Amino acid sequence: MQVTVSRKAHFNAAHRLHNPELSASENEELFGLCNNEMYHGHNYELIVSVKGDIDPKTGYVVDMKWLKDLIKKEVESRYDHKNLNLQTEDFKSFNPTAENIAVVIWNRLREHIPSSLTLKVTLYETPRNFVEVGA
């Protein structure tokens, strides 16, 4: 039987939704207030879920402390209290929509999680708007 374990985390970050290939009016029409040239911020809530078989030796799907440390290293330390557009390599030329942020996080974490385990990332940009990536 497979079991899913999840870890919650959060980070605060600013961003601007903007496509440099579009005109100012097109960006404003597409992204509205989120295209503010002075940026705006969110208190992102993150849920990382890992699904797999329970290891008979440990009783774990994954060690939750290990997962906590991985999220801290790959997500929180990179994005917390940062301007995603200006202060992170991941989004200097990649529009930091909630969808793109979730995909980048999923890819960063996937590199470190055994392929035998399924990974899902849920990212809340606001309490009512969230994105899921993975199984």
Buried (B, 14 or more C-beta within 10 A) or exposed (E): EEEEBEBEBEBEBBBBBBEEEBEEEEBBEEBEEBBBEEBEEBEBBBBBBBBBEEEEEEEBBBEEEEBBEBBBEBBBEBBBEBBBBEBBEBBEEBBBBBBBBBBBBBBBBBEEBEEEBBBBBBBBBEEEEBBBBBE
